[in-house]
Amino acid sequence: MIMESETQSPKATNQKTKPKLGSKDPNFKLQAKNIDVFYDDFQAIDNISLDIVANSITAFIGPSGCGKSTFLRLFNRMNDYIDGFHMNGDILLDGKNIYDESVKVEELRKTVGMVFQKPNPFPKSIFENVAYGLRIQGIKDEEFIEERVITSLKQATLYSEVEDNLDKQALALSGGQQQRLCIARALAVKPSVLLMDEPTSALDPISSGKIEDLIHELKKKYTIVIVTHNMQQAGRVSDNTAFLYMGSLIEYGDTQKIFTNPEKDRTQNYITGRFG
């Protein structure tokens, strides 16, 4: 694991307004407190604490296998399905521990949406892909569903490209369109947080650019956390960046500062491509 001198608690962007960790404060949408994650005897995350500001974009960076995706999936409990998974510590959403026994995971995932590395549309029409989450909630008002589908496709900047073909099979769309469709599907149930696990890694540069533009636009209404291997992308899209290495948080703070004047030598070495 990382040497003790290289692992520090993250610094908030505004030190003066940072509340005690675990308090309910509108400035922080998500909070992680002393998180350890194990898969049986293997420790994947080692004592990470950080606060994520509401209506901001936070990027997790670091080499493959450093724990970025594992840490991201804690925020909507996707790791619960992995054999041997065990977590210590608290994950707070709006001040409430999402791992409390009273929390219903299905309800949590209406609030915390997820977009995966590879587009994963269902073998259904464009319309039914976006309507899916509403239908499994038991909503039967077709007028309401249509309104939410159209609104979500517009939010995902896809509607103008598909408005005349909503009955078209989603699998017939291009890769970039499929990824925006998956974003629309996540938005349809009105989450407040959107998690993105390398959402452009399988896309061409033009499609990636559209997704990045979309992420900037969505920040106005959503708190976004993105995992990326692309240093340039992290620099372009995020407000704050967390650098993880071997399961530990090395540095966390304002993206511009992380990329231009990091406090840790290991961060500097990773940013400049000396390892990773």
Beta strands, then each sheet from edge to edge (+ up, - down):
strand 1: 28-39
strand 2: 42-53
strand 3: 57-61
strand 4: 85-93
strand 5: 96-97
strand 6: 112-115
strand 7: 193-197
strand 8: 223-227
strand 9: 240-245
strand 10: 248-254
sheet 1: 2+ 1- 4+ 5-
sheet 2: 6+ 7+ 8+ 3+ 9+ 10-
end
